[in-house]
Every structure is written in structure tokens, then in C-alpha cells.
Amino acid sequence: MNPPSEIYQQQLAAAEKKAALPLGKMLALGFLAGACIAFGAATSNMAAHGVANYGLARLVAGSVFPVGLILIVLVGAELFTGNNLMEMALVEGRITAGRMLRNLVWVWLSNLAGSVAVAACVWGSGEWGSAGHALGAYTIKVAAGKAALAPGAAVCSGILCNVLVCLAILAAASSKQTIGKIFAIWFPIMAFVLGGFEHSVANMYYLPAGLMALADPDSAAKAAELGIATGALTVAHAARNLLFVTIGNLIGGMVFVGALWGSIAQRVPAKKA
């Protein structure tokens, strides 16, 4: 098991590599990461859509959703929320602010492209017609709830989410075995889904998917039949959610994990073998 000081050094080295990535490779890896998170979001919706109990539905969704981050960590894709940890290398003078911002902006955009691409493919697959379009209606319900979030709530929820996501990434780095990395990721990510916290990249799937499902007459009719309020589900409200959740994610990842944990971890001596 790697001690905190070793994890810290690993993160500094990883940040240097991320900052130096050629743009084409950065975009490709960002697209892949967005798609991975979207796969987790889409399959968690499928798992939870028929569960009537609210808490149980979240638990079911949370047990499936972590597959996205597990894939990202194991294959080395570029995820905006995890890359917030580059802040530690910035503080250490290992990368420049310009290089960090270049990575975060392009990775955010390519994550969005990957997530929307998966949403479009799920729409084209006819999957939302499952269970008499109940899955399509649930997809609308999830997106509408996110779109209706007030800015302050979106920021706070985004903070809570990315604290857990970044800690999951750090916890995965503590293990030298694949199975250890999987378990280290699984539980914090399940906790953020269970808590209902907001993840900008996950919302890059949920919101476009909800808008697409709302454009499907059968899914929209099923949502109306179930009494799902869809007034807040607009492109403008979706963009507002992504903006404020992204701000919250940045604060959670950079301040509460990158700065706070980083300032402690770099002072923890490695244990002697």
C-alpha cells in the first residue's frame, strides 16, 4: 500500500504528464472519459428506473455508476473533475497556471462531447422505450430535477461530489493491485450518487439525455402520465446547472482536496520498508 506522501508524489508526476499532453491526445482521452462516465450514468438509470423507494433507487444507481470512474482510472483517460488535483502541482511549481487551465478547459469540452455522443447513441438505440417508455420518463425526471436546482444548491452539491471523487482517485492510488483500486473507487463514488451530489461530467450525460428523451413523444407522454414536472428542463437551465456544478466541482477538488489534503500529505513521511 502506498503512503500519503507517495500518493502525493504520484499525483505531481501525473499532473506534469497531463499538462504536457499533445492537444489531440488530450481531446481523445477526454472524449473517452466522458463516454465512460456516460456509460455509468446510462446503466445506473436503467438499474434504478423501476425502483419505487427513493433511497433504494439511489443505492441501486450508486452500485452501478462507479464503473465509469473505474474504467477511467484503469485505462488512463482524462476526466475534468479528477484533473482538478493538478492544482497540487501548480502550487509546487511543477506546472504553470496556463498549462493547467489548458488541460481543464479542453478536457471539460471533450468530456462533454463524449457524454453527449453516448446520450445520442442511447437515444438512437431505442433504449428509452424500455418498460413502456418508463426508462425514458425516468431519464426526463432525473434531468428535470437537476435543471431545477438553484445555483447555490448546485455549487454546494458540486463541492460535496468532487471531494468524494478526488478522494476516490487518491484512494485508488494507494493500492498497487487492480482489485484494490476498484474497491477504493467503488465506495466513495457510490456514496456521492447515494447522497445525490452533482458531478459536472455525469450531468453532461443526464441533462442532454433528458432533453433528448423529452423530444421523444412517447417518453414525454409517459412522463406527463406519471406527473413529472418538465418545465425546468430547457437548454438554458441545463447550461446553468453545468456552470454552477462545475464551479462547485472546482472548489471541492482544488480547495478541499488538492489544497487541504495536499498540504498534509506532503508532510507525512513515507514508512520505511
C-alpha positions in Angstrom: 0.0 0.0 0.0 1.4 3.4 -0.9 1.5 6.0 1.9 0.0 9.5 1.5 3.5 11.0 0.7 4.0 8.6 -2.1 0.4 9.2 -3.4 1.2 12.9 -3.4 4.4 12.5 -5.4 2.5 10.2 -7.9 -0.1 13.0 -8.3 2.6 15.6 -9.0 4.1 13.4 -11.7 0.7 12.6 -13.2 -0.1 16.3 -13.3 3.1 17.1 -15.2 2.2 14.4 -17.8 -1.3 15.8 -18.1 -0.1 19.3 -18.6 2.3 18.2 -21.3 -0.2 16.1 -23.3 -0.5 17.0 -27.0 -3.9 18.5 -27.7 -5.1 15.7 -30.0 -4.3 13.0 -27.4 -5.9 15.2 -24.6 -9.1 15.5 -26.6 -9.2 11.8 -27.4 -8.7 10.8 -23.8 -11.2 13.4 -22.6 -13.8 12.1 -25.1 -13.2 8.6 -23.8 -13.6 9.7 -20.2 -16.8 11.5 -20.9 -18.1 8.3 -22.6 -17.1 6.2 -19.6 -19.0 8.4 -17.2 -22.0 8.4 -19.5 -22.0 4.6 -19.6 -22.1 4.6 -15.8 -24.9 7.2 -15.8 -27.0 5.4 -18.5 -26.7 2.0 -16.9 -27.5 3.3 -13.4 -30.7 4.9 -14.8 -31.6 1.5 -16.3 -30.9 -0.2 -12.9 -32.9 2.3 -10.8 -35.8 3.4 -13.0 -38.2 0.7 -11.8 -37.4 1.0 -8.1 -40.2 2.8 -6.2 -38.4 3.5 -3.0 -36.4 6.7 -3.4 -33.5 5.8 -1.1 -33.3 2.3 -2.5 -33.3 3.6 -6.1 -30.3 5.8 -5.3 -28.5 2.9 -3.7 -29.1 0.8 -6.8 -28.0 3.5 -9.1 -24.9 4.1 -6.9 -23.9 0.5 -7.1 -23.7 0.6 -10.9 -22.4 4.2 -11.6 -18.8 3.7 -10.3 -18.0 1.6 -13.4 -17.3 4.9 -15.2 -14.5 6.1 -12.9 -13.1 2.6 -12.5 -12.6 2.4 -16.3 -11.1 5.9 -16.4 -8.5 5.2 -13.7 -7.6 1.8 -15.1 -7.2 2.8 -18.7 -5.8 6.3 -18.0 -8.4 8.6 -19.6 -8.7 12.4 -18.9 -11.6 13.4 -16.5 -12.2 17.1 -15.7 -13.2 16.5 -12.1 -10.2 14.3 -11.3 -7.8 16.7 -13.1 -8.7 19.3 -10.5 -6.0 17.7 -8.5 -3.4 19.2 -10.9 -3.7 22.2 -8.5 -1.2 20.5 -6.2 1.5 20.5 -9.0 0.7 24.2 -9.7 1.3 25.1 -6.0 4.6 23.1 -6.1 5.7 25.0 -9.2 5.8 21.8 -11.3 3.3 23.1 -13.9 2.1 26.6 -14.9 -1.3 28.0 -14.5 -1.6 28.3 -18.3 -0.9 24.6 -18.8 -3.3 23.6 -16.1 -6.1 25.8 -17.5 -5.4 24.5 -21.0 -5.9 20.9 -19.8 -9.0 21.7 -17.7 -10.8 23.6 -20.5 -10.1 21.1 -23.3 -10.8 18.1 -21.1 -14.1 19.7 -19.9 -15.1 20.2 -23.6 -14.0 16.8 -24.7 -15.8 15.2 -21.7 -18.9 17.0 -22.9 -18.5 15.6 -26.4 -18.1 12.1 -25.2 -21.0 12.2 -22.9 -23.4 13.7 -25.5 -22.2 11.1 -28.0 -23.2 8.3 -25.7 -26.6 10.0 -25.0 -27.3 10.3 -28.7 -26.4 6.6 -29.2 -28.7 5.6 -26.3 -31.5 7.6 -27.9 -30.8 6.0 -31.3 -30.8 2.6 -29.8 -34.4 2.9 -28.7 -33.4 2.0 -25.1 -35.7 4.7 -23.6 -38.7 2.7 -24.9 -37.9 0.0 -22.2 -40.8 -0.9 -19.9 -43.3 1.0 -21.9 -41.1 4.1 -22.0 -40.7 4.2 -18.2 -37.0 4.4 -18.7 -37.4 7.4 -21.0 -39.7 9.1 -18.4 -37.1 8.4 -15.7 -34.4 9.9 -17.8 -36.5 13.0 -18.1 -37.2 13.0 -14.4 -33.6 12.9 -13.4 -32.6 15.6 -15.8 -35.5 17.9 -14.8 -34.6 17.6 -11.2 -31.0 18.7 -12.0 -32.1 21.5 -14.2 -34.4 22.9 -11.5 -31.5 23.2 -8.9 -30.9 26.7 -7.6 -27.3 28.0 -8.3 -26.3 27.9 -4.7 -27.5 24.4 -4.2 -25.7 23.3 -7.4 -22.4 24.8 -6.2 -22.6 23.2 -2.7 -23.7 19.8 -4.2 -20.8 20.1 -6.7 -18.3 20.7 -3.9 -19.5 17.6 -2.0 -19.4 15.5 -5.1 -15.9 16.3 -6.1 -14.5 15.9 -2.6 -15.6 12.3 -2.9 -14.4 11.8 -6.5 -11.0 13.2 -5.8 -10.6 11.2 -2.6 -11.6 8.1 -4.6 -8.8 8.8 -7.1 -6.3 9.3 -4.3 -7.5 6.2 -2.5 -7.1 4.2 -5.7 -3.5 5.4 -6.0 -2.9 3.9 -2.5 -3.3 0.4 -3.9 -0.8 -1.4 -6.0 -3.3 -4.0 -7.2 -6.2 -3.7 -9.6 -8.8 -5.1 -7.2 -7.7 -2.7 -4.5 -8.1 0.2 -6.9 -11.6 -1.0 -7.9 -12.8 -1.2 -4.3 -11.1 2.2 -3.4 -13.1 3.9 -6.1 -16.4 2.0 -5.7 -17.5 3.1 -2.3 -16.8 6.9 -2.4 -18.5 7.1 -5.9 -21.4 5.0 -4.6 -21.6 7.5 -1.7 -21.8 10.6 -3.9 -24.6 9.0 -6.0 -26.5 7.9 -2.9 -26.1 11.4 -1.5 -27.5 12.9 -4.7 -24.5 15.2 -5.2 -23.8 16.9 -8.5 -21.0 15.8 -10.9 -20.5 18.0 -13.9 -19.4 15.3 -16.3 -22.2 12.9 -15.2 -24.6 15.8 -15.8 -23.1 16.1 -19.3 -25.0 12.9 -19.9 -28.0 13.3 -17.7 -29.1 16.7 -19.0 -28.7 16.1 -22.8 -30.2 12.7 -22.3 -33.2 14.2 -20.6 -33.6 16.8 -23.3 -33.5 14.1 -26.0 -36.0 11.9 -24.1 -38.3 14.9 -23.7 -38.2 15.4 -27.5 -39.4 11.8 -27.9 -43.2 11.9 -27.9 -43.7 8.5 -26.2 -41.2 9.2 -23.4 -42.7 12.7 -22.9 -46.2 11.3 -22.8 -45.1 8.7 -20.2 -43.5 11.5 -18.1 -46.8 13.5 -18.3 -48.8 10.4 -17.3 -46.5 10.0 -14.2 -46.9 13.6 -13.3 -43.2 14.5 -13.8 -42.7 18.3 -14.0 -40.6 19.2 -17.0 -40.9 23.0 -17.1 -37.3 23.5 -15.9 -35.9 21.1 -18.4 -34.6 23.6 -21.0 -31.3 24.1 -22.7 -30.8 27.3 -20.7 -31.4 25.6 -17.4 -29.2 22.7 -18.3 -26.4 25.1 -19.2 -26.9 26.9 -15.9 -26.7 23.6 -14.0 -23.4 22.7 -15.7 -21.9 26.1 -15.0 -22.6 26.1 -11.2 -21.9 22.5 -10.7 -18.6 22.9 -12.5 -17.8 25.8 -10.1 -18.6 23.6 -7.1 -16.5 20.7 -8.5 -13.6 23.1 -8.9 -13.9 24.2 -5.3 -14.3 20.7 -3.9 -11.4 19.3 -5.9 -8.9 22.1 -5.7 -9.6 23.6 -2.3 -10.9 20.8 -0.1 -8.8 18.0 -1.5 -6.0 19.5 -3.6 -5.0 22.3 -1.2 -6.2 20.8 2.1 -5.2 17.1 1.7 -2.1 18.1 -0.4 -0.7 20.4 2.4 -1.0 17.5 4.9 0.1 14.6 2.6 3.4 16.2 1.5 4.5 16.4 5.2 3.7 12.8 6.0 6.9 10.8 5.9 6.9 7.5 4.0 7.2 4.4 6.1 10.4 2.5 6.0 10.2 -0.9 4.4 
